[in-house]
Amino acid sequence: MSRSLVSILLLAFIVFADVASTFAAETKQPNVLFIAVDDLNDWISCLGGHPDCKTPNIDRLASRGVLFTNAHCAAPACNPSRAALMTGIRPSNSGVYLNPQPWRPVMPDVVTLPQHFSRHGYQSVGSGKIFHGRYNDPDSWDDYLKQTGDPKPTPAVLKDPHSRAGSIIWGVLDVEDREMSDYKMANYAINYLGKKHAKPFFLACGIYRPHMPWQVPRKYYDMYPLDKIQLPKVLENDLDDIPKAGVRMAKPEGDHAKILKTDNWRHSVQGYLASIAFADVQVGRVLDALDASPYADNTIVVLWGDHGWHLGEKHHWRKFSLWEEATRAPLMMVVPGVTKAGSHCKQAVDFMNIYPTLCELCVLPIGKHLDGVSLVPLLKEPTKTWERPALTTHGRMNHAIRSNQYRLIRYKDGSEELYDHSQDPMEWKNLADDPNYKTVKQQLARWFPEKNAPDAPHDQSPGRKQKKKQRGSGKQKKKVKAAN
């Protein structure tokens, strides 16, 4: 055989091997790192919701892929938001509208997101708060670590009138990070990333802060000196043009009145900012572990907050509303080989789209029961026009449609609010009764759900016991493994 022929065959072999290697790399199913941060609103630095907020680790993640700057939850409460995202079924189709409505009894056969991955060759594991704490679903996981209790403040902090206002609670902890539940939940993810795995994995990490109580180590409070805290911009007469149904949701005579009466607005904002800073450090620890692992180049990373949080806007506190502060939450995705670093998507999207998006990216079947659609076109081309608005539901027949420009709210009694975000990003002027916007309202109203499922049965636990359990008993909880 001539040398030239040998050279040609050798070159052909090298090219074939390279192509085969590339094909194998491209067809290997990616892993998924799925990070949820509880009660995290748009104050994070990369979304610019508060001028003082420092979130370098979350910002670092956002800079690696696509940051959705107009993303919204399916429901502005922990249980219905998480149940909708994890099952792919909207509240208006499931009947799970509020926190005390167990979701599994009304969806006994639904295949959750981690279950779907497990059934198609993945190992699905996780830690912390992914489903609402009262209604976790052990059968969804191959392995799972439940969140533990956190240390309690000293008696002096607990008695400090500037560490709570009614049931809005915060306060300094003189403990190390490692004593906090979120640190341990992050450790679970870190340890998993440090091991070899025969299967591709779906790894969920639920960070509880900045959920109340905003009690975190002192160093995070020290990041935000009290005398330099900037309060949200609020109009004194902001509720004057709001229908009665909206005012009832705002409850201005409740939390906001107590915050003002006790002179705690600045103190509470400090507690929320400190809790975000603590959560950000835990996210950073997990990202560092991913970067140091052999999975760094073949892992999709998704970070989301289950809903927003009011801190006085619209004279309202907590989530539980259909305004921007409650529905807008962080969503960012880093997909190797698909997303471009530093991309921003301004199109209105909602979290129902996460389930089908991950299915498409990981080459899994997309179930017909899913109410969302894949965001892959936006991941590839973030500036692409997206005609499907975001839908948020709070209680049966109370809905908000958020398009790229407008928010239309319709309450159960038929009353409405309309805001033009191009002119009024703080939603201070209700345009619903302006005849010039009749066509806009008609176009948006087409997206309200035709079906409004009956309310799912409510948890029969006594209200006081439920609240106590939701706040956390502080007792150590055991690691739970799924029955399968």
VOTORPA-193727 format. One record per residue (C-alpha): residue number from 1; residue in three letters; x, y, z. Coordinates in nm, 4 decimals. Layout:
% VOTORPA-193727
PT  NUM  ALA  X  Y  Z;
...
END
This chain:
% VOTORPA-193727
PT  1  MET  0.0000  0.0000  0.0000;
PT  2  SER  0.1445  0.3390  -0.0965;
PT  3  ARG  0.2319  0.5969  0.1607;
PT  4  SER  -0.0122  0.8431  0.0037;
PT  5  LEU  -0.3006  0.5966  0.0399;
PT  6  VAL  -0.2042  0.5251  0.4016;
PT  7  SER  -0.1957  0.8984  0.4697;
PT  8  ILE  -0.5397  0.9454  0.3135;
PT  9  LEU  -0.6866  0.6570  0.5151;
PT  10  LEU  -0.5288  0.7867  0.8341;
PT  11  LEU  -0.6658  1.1364  0.7700;
PT  12  ALA  -1.0104  0.9925  0.6976;
PT  13  PHE  -0.9980  0.7935  1.0217;
PT  14  ILE  -0.9032  1.1022  1.2210;
PT  15  VAL  -1.1848  1.3073  1.0657;
PT  16  PHE  -1.4355  1.0246  1.1257;
PT  17  ALA  -1.3232  0.9862  1.4860;
PT  18  ASP  -1.3556  1.3612  1.5399;
PT  19  VAL  -1.7031  1.3689  1.3878;
PT  20  ALA  -1.8080  1.0660  1.5917;
PT  21  SER  -1.6747  1.2231  1.9086;
PT  22  THR  -1.8548  1.5489  1.8341;
PT  23  PHE  -2.1774  1.3623  1.7569;
PT  24  ALA  -2.1513  1.1678  2.0822;
PT  25  ALA  -2.0963  1.4865  2.2776;
PT  26  GLU  -2.3910  1.6534  2.1066;
PT  27  THR  -2.6279  1.3615  2.1578;
PT  28  LYS  -2.5362  1.2921  2.5214;
PT  29  GLN  -2.8276  1.4018  2.7342;
PT  30  PRO  -2.7409  1.7026  2.9494;
PT  31  ASN  -2.7767  1.7164  3.3245;
PT  32  VAL  -3.0064  1.9693  3.4903;
PT  33  LEU  -2.9265  2.1828  3.7947;
PT  34  PHE  -3.2584  2.3257  3.9098;
PT  35  ILE  -3.2313  2.6046  4.1695;
PT  36  ALA  -3.5391  2.7539  4.3372;
PT  37  VAL  -3.5165  3.0568  4.5666;
PT  38  ASP  -3.8222  3.1168  4.7822;
PT  39  ASP  -3.9984  3.4574  4.7902;
PT  40  LEU  -3.7248  3.6160  4.5770;
PT  41  ASN  -3.8627  3.9191  4.3949;
PT  42  ASP  -3.7069  4.1420  4.1279;
PT  43  TRP  -3.4800  4.3262  4.3714;
PT  44  ILE  -3.1741  4.1246  4.2645;
PT  45  SER  -2.9011  4.3306  4.1021;
PT  46  CYS  -2.9388  4.1900  3.7512;
PT  47  LEU  -3.3087  4.2847  3.7453;
PT  48  GLY  -3.2485  4.6232  3.9070;
PT  49  GLY  -3.5498  4.6198  4.1373;
PT  50  HIS  -3.3704  4.7785  4.4327;
PT  51  PRO  -3.0682  5.0095  4.4047;
PT  52  ASP  -2.8895  4.8638  4.7083;
PT  53  CYS  -2.9390  4.4895  4.6515;
PT  54  LYS  -2.6150  4.2921  4.6108;
PT  55  THR  -2.6394  3.9512  4.4426;
PT  56  PRO  -2.3027  3.8851  4.2744;
PT  57  ASN  -2.3523  3.5089  4.2486;
PT  58  ILE  -2.7002  3.5181  4.0995;
PT  59  ASP  -2.5755  3.7916  3.8665;
PT  60  ARG  -2.2837  3.5670  3.7708;
PT  61  LEU  -2.5247  3.2946  3.6692;
PT  62  ALA  -2.7455  3.5378  3.4767;
PT  63  SER  -2.4436  3.6624  3.2828;
PT  64  ARG  -2.3705  3.3118  3.1535;
PT  65  GLY  -2.6949  3.2599  2.9658;
PT  66  VAL  -3.0397  3.4122  2.9163;
PT  67  LEU  -3.1965  3.6333  3.1825;
PT  68  PHE  -3.5730  3.6640  3.1392;
PT  69  THR  -3.6484  4.0155  3.2582;
PT  70  ASN  -4.0267  3.9871  3.2239;
PT  71  ALA  -4.0976  3.6456  3.3782;
PT  72  HIS  -4.4018  3.5758  3.5948;
PT  73  CYS  -4.5320  3.3046  3.8254;
PT  74  ALA  -4.8466  3.1010  3.7635;
PT  75  ALA  -4.9753  3.1937  4.1105;
PT  76  PRO  -4.8465  3.4438  4.3710;
PT  77  ALA  -4.8289  3.1927  4.6573;
PT  78  CYS  -4.5837  2.9128  4.7352;
PT  79  ASN  -4.8018  2.6038  4.7023;
PT  80  PRO  -4.9998  2.6820  4.3854;
PT  81  SER  -4.6975  2.8352  4.2123;
PT  82  ARG  -4.4765  2.5343  4.2765;
PT  83  ALA  -4.7515  2.2813  4.2105;
PT  84  ALA  -4.8200  2.4443  3.8729;
PT  85  LEU  -4.4546  2.4611  3.7702;
PT  86  MET  -4.3736  2.1075  3.8830;
PT  87  THR  -4.6822  1.9422  3.7301;
PT  88  GLY  -4.7175  2.1627  3.4228;
PT  89  ILE  -5.0843  2.2244  3.5083;
PT  90  ARG  -5.2198  2.5737  3.5734;
PT  91  PRO  -5.4290  2.6573  3.8811;
PT  92  SER  -5.7313  2.7204  3.6593;
PT  93  ASN  -5.7071  2.3599  3.5376;
PT  94  SER  -5.6149  2.1932  3.8671;
PT  95  GLY  -5.8170  2.3935  4.1182;
PT  96  VAL  -5.5072  2.4481  4.3356;
PT  97  TYR  -5.5263  2.8243  4.3845;
PT  98  LEU  -5.4066  2.8854  4.7404;
PT  99  ASN  -5.1534  2.7606  4.9942;
PT  100  PRO  -5.3760  2.5315  5.2063;
PT  101  GLN  -5.4916  2.3193  4.9110;
PT  102  PRO  -5.2973  1.9904  4.8830;
PT  103  TRP  -5.2212  1.9370  4.5157;
PT  104  ARG  -5.1587  1.5624  4.4892;
PT  105  PRO  -5.5147  1.4508  4.5849;
PT  106  VAL  -5.6615  1.6421  4.2888;
PT  107  MET  -5.3809  1.5353  4.0520;
PT  108  PRO  -5.3143  1.1757  4.1659;
PT  109  ASP  -5.1856  1.0538  3.8315;
PT  110  VAL  -4.9931  1.3549  3.7122;
PT  111  VAL  -4.6255  1.2976  3.6315;
PT  112  THR  -4.4181  1.5692  3.7946;
PT  113  LEU  -4.1118  1.7210  3.6331;
PT  114  PRO  -3.8565  1.5107  3.8270;
PT  115  GLN  -4.0700  1.1978  3.7829;
PT  116  HIS  -4.0719  1.2565  3.4084;
PT  117  PHE  -3.6936  1.2752  3.4071;
PT  118  SER  -3.6622  0.9607  3.6198;
PT  119  ARG  -3.8888  0.7693  3.3835;
PT  120  HIS  -3.6603  0.8570  3.0941;
PT  121  GLY  -3.3256  0.7485  3.2294;
PT  122  TYR  -3.2340  1.0280  3.4695;
PT  123  GLN  -3.1668  1.0173  3.8406;
PT  124  SER  -3.3846  1.2836  4.0053;
PT  125  VAL  -3.2600  1.4057  4.3419;
PT  126  GLY  -3.2895  1.7211  4.5433;
PT  127  SER  -3.2888  1.9132  4.8672;
PT  128  GLY  -3.4733  2.1975  5.0337;
PT  129  LYS  -3.7969  2.3594  4.9256;
PT  130  ILE  -3.9014  2.2633  4.5745;
PT  131  PHE  -4.2636  2.1691  4.6359;
PT  132  HIS  -4.4417  2.3638  4.9084;
PT  133  GLY  -4.3138  2.2281  5.2379;
PT  134  ARG  -4.6423  2.0861  5.3622;
PT  135  TYR  -4.7070  1.9031  5.0379;
PT  136  ASN  -4.3755  1.7585  4.9295;
PT  137  ASP  -4.4037  1.4560  4.7013;
PT  138  PRO  -4.1610  1.1766  4.7993;
PT  139  ASP  -4.2545  0.9689  4.4947;
PT  140  SER  -4.1155  1.2427  4.2709;
PT  141  TRP  -3.7597  1.1783  4.3853;
PT  142  ASP  -3.5027  0.9027  4.3788;
PT  143  ASP  -3.3455  1.0717  4.6808;
PT  144  TYR  -3.4350  1.3873  4.8706;
PT  145  LEU  -3.3181  1.5850  5.1733;
PT  146  LYS  -3.5855  1.7892  5.3478;
PT  147  GLN  -3.5008  2.1291  5.4891;
PT  148  THR  -3.4207  2.1480  5.8573;
PT  149  GLY  -3.4996  2.4126  6.1135;
PT  150  ASP  -3.2841  2.7228  6.1606;
PT  151  PRO  -3.1331  2.8596  6.4825;
PT  152  LYS  -3.3464  3.1053  6.6747;
PT  153  PRO  -3.2495  3.4628  6.7633;
PT  154  THR  -3.1568  3.5538  7.1179;
PT  155  PRO  -3.4401  3.6531  7.3536;
PT  156  ALA  -3.3278  4.0136  7.3178;
PT  157  VAL  -3.3768  4.0055  6.9409;
PT  158  LEU  -3.7081  3.8242  6.9727;
PT  159  LYS  -3.8338  4.0939  7.2096;
PT  160  ASP  -3.6942  4.3814  7.0045;
PT  161  PRO  -3.9892  4.5880  6.8697;
PT  162  HIS  -3.7784  4.6551  6.5601;
PT  163  SER  -3.7511  4.2848  6.4728;
PT  164  ARG  -4.1163  4.2307  6.3862;
PT  165  ALA  -4.4401  4.4035  6.2962;
PT  166  GLY  -4.7313  4.1708  6.3514;
PT  167  SER  -4.6469  3.8524  6.1616;
PT  168  ILE  -4.3794  4.0181  5.9436;
PT  169  ILE  -4.0697  3.8874  6.1220;
PT  170  TRP  -3.6954  3.9420  6.0835;
PT  171  GLY  -3.3880  3.9665  6.3063;
PT  172  VAL  -3.0134  3.9153  6.3421;
PT  173  LEU  -2.8683  3.5709  6.4154;
PT  174  ASP  -2.5312  3.5393  6.5840;
PT  175  VAL  -2.4514  3.2064  6.4210;
PT  176  GLU  -2.2309  3.0746  6.1438;
PT  177  ASP  -2.3674  3.0071  5.7951;
PT  178  ARG  -2.3120  2.6339  5.8380;
PT  179  GLU  -2.5789  2.6240  6.1107;
PT  180  MET  -2.8476  2.7374  5.8660;
PT  181  SER  -3.0756  2.4967  5.6824;
PT  182  ASP  -3.0049  2.6533  5.3435;
PT  183  TYR  -2.6329  2.5956  5.3909;
PT  184  LYS  -2.7055  2.2246  5.4486;
PT  185  MET  -2.9350  2.2076  5.1463;
PT  186  ALA  -2.6620  2.3628  4.9334;
PT  187  ASN  -2.4190  2.1073  5.0784;
PT  188  TYR  -2.6388  1.8269  4.9479;
PT  189  ALA  -2.6111  1.9644  4.5949;
PT  190  ILE  -2.2387  2.0317  4.6359;
PT  191  ASN  -2.1713  1.6780  4.7547;
PT  192  TYR  -2.3775  1.5299  4.4724;
PT  193  LEU  -2.1844  1.7308  4.2134;
PT  194  GLY  -1.8610  1.6005  4.3612;
PT  195  LYS  -1.9487  1.2359  4.2897;
PT  196  LYS  -1.9476  1.0226  3.9752;
PT  197  HIS  -2.2870  0.9305  3.8325;
PT  198  ALA  -2.3700  0.6619  3.5799;
PT  199  LYS  -2.6899  0.8350  3.4702;
PT  200  PRO  -2.7602  1.1921  3.3688;
PT  201  PHE  -2.9143  1.3751  3.6619;
PT  202  PHE  -3.1887  1.6195  3.7514;
PT  203  LEU  -3.0565  1.7898  4.0645;
PT  204  ALA  -3.2881  2.0308  4.2474;
PT  205  CYS  -3.1712  2.2693  4.5182;
PT  206  GLY  -3.4322  2.4699  4.7052;
PT  207  ILE  -3.3125  2.7781  4.8943;
PT  208  TYR  -3.5636  2.8901  5.1597;
PT  209  ARG  -3.4498  3.2478  5.2243;
PT  210  PRO  -3.5624  3.5180  5.1647;
PT  211  HIS  -3.8811  3.3518  5.2903;
PT  212  MET  -3.9748  3.4741  5.6354;
PT  213  PRO  -3.8614  3.4910  5.9023;
PT  214  TRP  -3.5801  3.7083  5.7663;
PT  215  GLN  -3.3436  3.5833  6.0343;
PT  216  VAL  -2.9921  3.5374  5.8959;
PT  217  PRO  -2.6359  3.5756  6.0284;
PT  218  ARG  -2.5321  3.9225  6.1352;
PT  219  LYS  -2.2767  3.9766  5.8580;
PT  220  TYR  -2.5570  3.9973  5.6010;
PT  221  TYR  -2.7335  4.2659  5.8016;
PT  222  ASP  -2.4033  4.4530  5.8223;
PT  223  MET  -2.4019  4.4746  5.4410;
PT  224  TYR  -2.7005  4.7114  5.4616;
PT  225  PRO  -2.6551  4.9849  5.7236;
PT  226  LEU  -2.9950  5.0918  5.8501;
PT  227  ASP  -2.9384  5.4623  5.7924;
PT  228  LYS  -2.8684  5.4023  5.4233;
PT  229  ILE  -3.1663  5.1800  5.3449;
PT  230  GLN  -3.3765  5.3066  5.0543;
PT  231  LEU  -3.7484  5.2398  5.0792;
PT  232  PRO  -3.9707  5.1444  4.7850;
PT  233  LYS  -4.1440  5.4320  4.6085;
PT  234  VAL  -4.5082  5.4352  4.7107;
PT  235  LEU  -4.7893  5.6789  4.6297;
PT  236  GLU  -5.0014  5.7841  4.9252;
PT  237  ASN  -5.3185  5.7631  4.7147;
PT  238  ASP  -5.2146  5.4573  4.5125;
PT  239  LEU  -5.5289  5.2593  4.5931;
PT  240  ASP  -5.7747  5.5353  4.5047;
PT  241  ASP  -5.8341  5.4055  4.1494;
PT  242  ILE  -5.8297  5.0358  4.2456;
PT  243  PRO  -6.1547  4.8346  4.2509;
PT  244  LYS  -6.2741  4.7011  4.5857;
PT  245  ALA  -6.1575  4.3499  4.4986;
PT  246  GLY  -5.8020  4.4794  4.4568;
PT  247  VAL  -5.8132  4.6788  4.7790;
PT  248  ARG  -5.9261  4.3653  4.9630;
PT  249  MET  -5.6162  4.1869  4.8310;
PT  250  ALA  -5.3914  4.4757  4.9325;
PT  251  LYS  -5.5254  4.4851  5.2915;
PT  252  PRO  -5.3687  4.8250  5.3599;
PT  253  GLU  -5.5131  4.8272  5.7106;
PT  254  GLY  -5.3128  4.5131  5.7931;
PT  255  ASP  -4.9384  4.4616  5.7439;
PT  256  HIS  -4.8649  4.8042  5.5959;
PT  257  ALA  -5.0463  4.9882  5.8717;
PT  258  LYS  -4.8542  4.7902  6.1346;
PT  259  ILE  -4.5211  4.8536  5.9624;
PT  260  LEU  -4.5864  5.2290  5.9603;
PT  261  LYS  -4.7287  5.2428  6.3131;
PT  262  THR  -4.4250  5.0653  6.4585;
PT  263  ASP  -4.1728  5.2600  6.2459;
PT  264  ASN  -4.0399  4.9374  6.0993;
PT  265  TRP  -4.0381  4.9935  5.7250;
PT  266  ARG  -3.6648  5.0544  5.7050;
PT  267  HIS  -3.5873  4.7725  5.9491;
PT  268  SER  -3.7939  4.5205  5.7546;
PT  269  VAL  -3.6418  4.6176  5.4202;
PT  270  GLN  -3.2999  4.5662  5.5777;
PT  271  GLY  -3.4061  4.2172  5.6869;
PT  272  TYR  -3.5290  4.1263  5.3391;
PT  273  LEU  -3.2110  4.2546  5.1717;
PT  274  ALA  -2.9956  4.0676  5.4241;
PT  275  SER  -3.1860  3.7466  5.3545;
PT  276  ILE  -3.1380  3.7856  4.9796;
PT  277  ALA  -2.7649  3.8333  5.0378;
PT  278  PHE  -2.7515  3.5129  5.2421;
PT  279  ALA  -2.9406  3.3196  4.9742;
PT  280  ASP  -2.7085  3.4547  4.7072;
PT  281  VAL  -2.4042  3.3139  4.8879;
PT  282  GLN  -2.5640  2.9680  4.8967;
PT  283  VAL  -2.6345  2.9867  4.5239;
PT  284  GLY  -2.2717  3.0839  4.4693;
PT  285  ARG  -2.1463  2.7834  4.6648;
PT  286  VAL  -2.3488  2.5488  4.4432;
PT  287  LEU  -2.2286  2.7210  4.1257;
PT  288  ASP  -1.8678  2.6931  4.2419;
PT  289  ALA  -1.9177  2.3206  4.2951;
PT  290  LEU  -2.0639  2.2820  3.9467;
PT  291  ASP  -1.7718  2.4725  3.7939;
PT  292  ALA  -1.5242  2.2447  3.9731;
PT  293  SER  -1.7073  1.9281  3.8713;
PT  294  PRO  -1.6764  1.7173  3.5536;
PT  295  TYR  -2.0359  1.8181  3.4722;
PT  296  ALA  -1.9733  2.1881  3.4146;
PT  297  ASP  -1.9870  2.1704  3.0353;
PT  298  ASN  -2.2896  1.9437  3.0095;
PT  299  THR  -2.5324  2.0806  3.2685;
PT  300  ILE  -2.8310  2.3053  3.2084;
PT  301  VAL  -2.8763  2.5502  3.4955;
PT  302  VAL  -3.2159  2.6990  3.5741;
PT  303  LEU  -3.2751  2.9452  3.8576;
PT  304  TRP  -3.6231  3.0679  3.9436;
PT  305  GLY  -3.8098  3.2379  4.2254;
PT  306  ASP  -4.1577  3.1049  4.2983;
PT  307  HIS  -4.3158  3.4541  4.2971;
PT  308  GLY  -4.2401  3.8119  4.3916;
PT  309  TRP  -4.2904  3.9971  4.7195;
PT  310  HIS  -4.4371  4.3374  4.8085;
PT  311  LEU  -4.2651  4.5498  5.0701;
PT  312  GLY  -4.5136  4.8359  5.0813;
PT  313  GLU  -4.5853  4.8867  4.7117;
PT  314  LYS  -4.9602  4.9313  4.6630;
PT  315  HIS  -4.9711  4.9534  5.0477;
PT  316  HIS  -4.9345  4.5753  5.0461;
PT  317  TRP  -4.6921  4.3252  5.1988;
PT  318  ARG  -4.6142  3.9641  5.1084;
PT  319  LYS  -4.7161  3.8011  4.7807;
PT  320  PHE  -5.0904  3.7290  4.7394;
PT  321  SER  -5.1723  3.9922  4.4780;
PT  322  LEU  -5.1954  4.0233  4.0989;
PT  323  TRP  -4.9666  4.3261  4.0659;
PT  324  GLU  -4.6159  4.3313  3.9220;
PT  325  GLU  -4.4374  4.3091  4.2564;
PT  326  ALA  -4.6064  3.9790  4.3376;
PT  327  THR  -4.6073  3.8103  3.9965;
PT  328  ARG  -4.2642  3.9030  3.8619;
PT  329  ALA  -3.9788  3.6811  3.9737;
PT  330  PRO  -3.6302  3.5818  3.8572;
PT  331  LEU  -3.5870  3.3295  3.5779;
PT  332  MET  -3.2552  3.2549  3.4116;
PT  333  MET  -3.1271  2.9632  3.2066;
PT  334  VAL  -2.7804  2.8579  3.1009;
PT  335  VAL  -2.7838  2.5896  2.8317;
PT  336  PRO  -2.4462  2.4763  2.6959;
PT  337  GLY  -2.4390  2.4996  2.3183;
PT  338  VAL  -2.7693  2.6884  2.3019;
PT  339  THR  -2.7644  3.0103  2.5032;
PT  340  LYS  -2.5248  3.2983  2.4550;
PT  341  ALA  -2.3619  3.4606  2.7560;
PT  342  GLY  -2.5047  3.7935  2.8657;
PT  343  SER  -2.8372  3.7564  2.6818;
PT  344  HIS  -3.1511  3.9320  2.8032;
PT  345  CYS  -3.5028  3.8358  2.6969;
PT  346  LYS  -3.7631  4.1079  2.7508;
PT  347  GLN  -4.0592  3.9051  2.6266;
PT  348  ALA  -4.3347  3.8296  2.8785;
PT  349  VAL  -4.3210  3.4618  2.9785;
PT  350  ASP  -4.4528  3.2568  3.2676;
PT  351  PHE  -4.3202  2.9624  3.4617;
PT  352  MET  -4.5578  2.7118  3.3018;
PT  353  ASN  -4.3070  2.7071  3.0176;
PT  354  ILE  -4.0210  2.5639  3.2246;
PT  355  TYR  -4.1397  2.2003  3.2189;
PT  356  PRO  -4.1744  2.1715  2.8375;
PT  357  THR  -3.8543  2.3716  2.7844;
PT  358  LEU  -3.6465  2.1259  2.9867;
PT  359  CYS  -3.8127  1.8350  2.8092;
PT  360  GLU  -3.7131  1.9697  2.4689;
PT  361  LEU  -3.3597  2.0551  2.5769;
PT  362  CYS  -3.3065  1.7071  2.7211;
PT  363  VAL  -3.4806  1.5294  2.4313;
PT  364  LEU  -3.7654  1.3945  2.6452;
PT  365  PRO  -4.1267  1.3560  2.5318;
PT  366  ILE  -4.3389  1.6655  2.5929;
PT  367  GLY  -4.6637  1.5564  2.7568;
PT  368  LYS  -4.9913  1.6695  2.6056;
PT  369  HIS  -5.1203  1.7610  2.9515;
PT  370  LEU  -4.8724  2.0491  2.9861;
PT  371  ASP  -5.0253  2.3960  2.9839;
PT  372  GLY  -4.7045  2.5727  2.8865;
PT  373  VAL  -4.4918  2.5756  2.5719;
PT  374  SER  -4.1175  2.5449  2.5208;
PT  375  LEU  -3.9009  2.8554  2.5527;
PT  376  VAL  -3.6246  2.7065  2.3374;
PT  377  PRO  -3.6936  2.9550  2.0522;
PT  378  LEU  -3.6275  3.2401  2.2988;
PT  379  LEU  -3.3195  3.0696  2.4403;
PT  380  LYS  -3.1765  3.0560  2.0888;
PT  381  GLU  -3.2971  3.4020  1.9912;
PT  382  PRO  -3.3863  3.6144  2.2974;
PT  383  THR  -3.4999  3.9124  2.0889;
PT  384  LYS  -3.7524  3.7026  1.9001;
PT  385  THR  -4.1107  3.8326  1.9200;
PT  386  TRP  -4.3202  3.6200  2.1555;
PT  387  GLU  -4.6947  3.6624  2.1227;
PT  388  ARG  -4.7986  3.4459  2.4179;
PT  389  PRO  -4.8412  3.6607  2.7338;
PT  390  ALA  -4.7932  3.5514  3.0939;
PT  391  LEU  -5.0940  3.4429  3.2991;
PT  392  THR  -5.1068  3.4597  3.6800;
PT  393  THR  -5.3997  3.3413  3.8918;
PT  394  HIS  -5.4709  3.4171  4.2586;
PT  395  GLY  -5.7835  3.2505  4.3854;
PT  396  ARG  -6.0531  3.1155  4.1588;
PT  397  MET  -6.1462  3.3510  3.8712;
PT  398  ASN  -5.8935  3.6204  3.9652;
PT  399  HIS  -5.6404  3.6540  3.6836;
PT  400  ALA  -5.3703  3.8846  3.5495;
PT  401  ILE  -5.2467  3.8885  3.1908;
PT  402  ARG  -4.8997  4.0406  3.1460;
PT  403  SER  -4.7951  4.1152  2.7884;
PT  404  ASN  -4.4766  4.2872  2.6804;
PT  405  GLN  -4.6422  4.6249  2.7401;
PT  406  TYR  -4.9573  4.5846  2.9469;
PT  407  ARG  -5.1000  4.4212  3.2570;
PT  408  LEU  -5.4728  4.3476  3.2616;
PT  409  ILE  -5.6250  4.2241  3.5881;
PT  410  ARG  -5.9771  4.0896  3.6071;
PT  411  TYR  -6.1265  3.9921  3.9405;
PT  412  LYS  -6.4019  3.7401  4.0079;
PT  413  ASP  -6.6609  4.0182  4.0344;
PT  414  GLY  -6.5699  4.1456  3.6852;
PT  415  SER  -6.3843  4.4591  3.7996;
PT  416  GLU  -6.0579  4.5339  3.6212;
PT  417  GLU  -5.7246  4.7118  3.6269;
PT  418  LEU  -5.5078  4.7965  3.3259;
PT  419  TYR  -5.1540  4.9331  3.3333;
PT  420  ASP  -4.9260  5.0458  3.0519;
PT  421  HIS  -4.5744  4.9477  3.1574;
PT  422  SER  -4.4138  5.1524  2.8839;
PT  423  GLN  -4.5408  5.4641  3.0630;
PT  424  ASP  -4.6160  5.3406  3.4127;
PT  425  PRO  -4.3753  5.0698  3.5351;
PT  426  MET  -4.4926  5.1131  3.8960;
PT  427  GLU  -4.8583  5.0543  3.8024;
PT  428  TRP  -4.9770  5.3786  3.9552;
PT  429  LYS  -5.2466  5.4667  3.6998;
PT  430  ASN  -5.5353  5.2303  3.6354;
PT  431  LEU  -5.6499  5.2699  3.2735;
PT  432  ALA  -5.9261  5.0082  3.2799;
PT  433  ASP  -6.2081  5.2644  3.2496;
PT  434  ASP  -6.0390  5.4682  2.9753;
PT  435  PRO  -6.2317  5.4091  2.6486;
PT  436  ASN  -5.9116  5.4621  2.4484;
PT  437  TYR  -5.7900  5.1229  2.5728;
PT  438  LYS  -6.1002  4.9208  2.4869;
PT  439  THR  -5.9259  4.7379  2.2020;
PT  440  VAL  -5.6176  4.6675  2.4134;
PT  441  LYS  -5.8350  4.5131  2.6818;
PT  442  GLN  -6.0214  4.2991  2.4303;
PT  443  GLN  -5.6984  4.1663  2.2836;
PT  444  LEU  -5.5541  4.0813  2.6236;
PT  445  ALA  -5.8782  3.9329  2.7562;
PT  446  ARG  -5.8604  3.6598  2.4913;
PT  447  TRP  -5.5900  3.4996  2.7034;
PT  448  PHE  -5.7970  3.4641  3.0191;
PT  449  PRO  -5.8638  3.0931  3.0820;
PT  450  GLU  -6.1973  2.9600  2.9610;
PT  451  LYS  -6.1938  2.6995  3.2374;
PT  452  ASN  -6.1873  2.7874  3.6055;
PT  453  ALA  -6.1687  2.4570  3.7898;
PT  454  PRO  -6.3572  2.4241  4.1188;
PT  455  ASP  -6.1518  2.4896  4.4299;
PT  456  ALA  -5.9481  2.1902  4.5387;
PT  457  PRO  -6.0322  2.0747  4.8921;
PT  458  HIS  -5.8577  2.2719  5.1627;
PT  459  ASP  -5.6273  2.1231  5.4216;
PT  460  GLN  -5.8304  2.0373  5.7295;
PT  461  SER  -5.5478  2.1157  5.9730;
PT  462  PRO  -5.6352  2.3937  6.2186;
PT  463  GLY  -5.5171  2.7308  6.0950;
PT  464  ARG  -5.2996  2.7997  6.3951;
PT  465  LYS  -5.1239  2.4634  6.3657;
PT  466  GLN  -5.0726  2.5204  5.9942;
PT  467  LYS  -4.9118  2.8612  6.0442;
PT  468  LYS  -4.6843  2.7258  6.3144;
PT  469  LYS  -4.5739  2.4415  6.0912;
PT  470  GLN  -4.5129  2.6732  5.7944;
PT  471  ARG  -4.2853  2.8933  6.0029;
PT  472  GLY  -4.0784  2.5907  6.0969;
PT  473  SER  -4.0567  2.4173  6.4307;
PT  474  GLY  -3.6784  2.4389  6.4474;
PT  475  LYS  -3.6520  2.0631  6.4971;
PT  476  GLN  -3.4251  1.8483  6.2870;
PT  477  LYS  -3.6089  1.6674  6.0087;
PT  478  LYS  -3.5023  1.3374  5.8601;
PT  479  LYS  -3.3871  1.2594  5.5119;
PT  480  VAL  -3.6720  1.1152  5.3079;
PT  481  LYS  -3.6370  0.8741  5.0158;
PT  482  ALA  -3.9048  0.8021  4.7617;
PT  483  ALA  -4.0856  0.4690  4.7832;
PT  484  ASN  -3.9674  0.3712  4.4366;
END
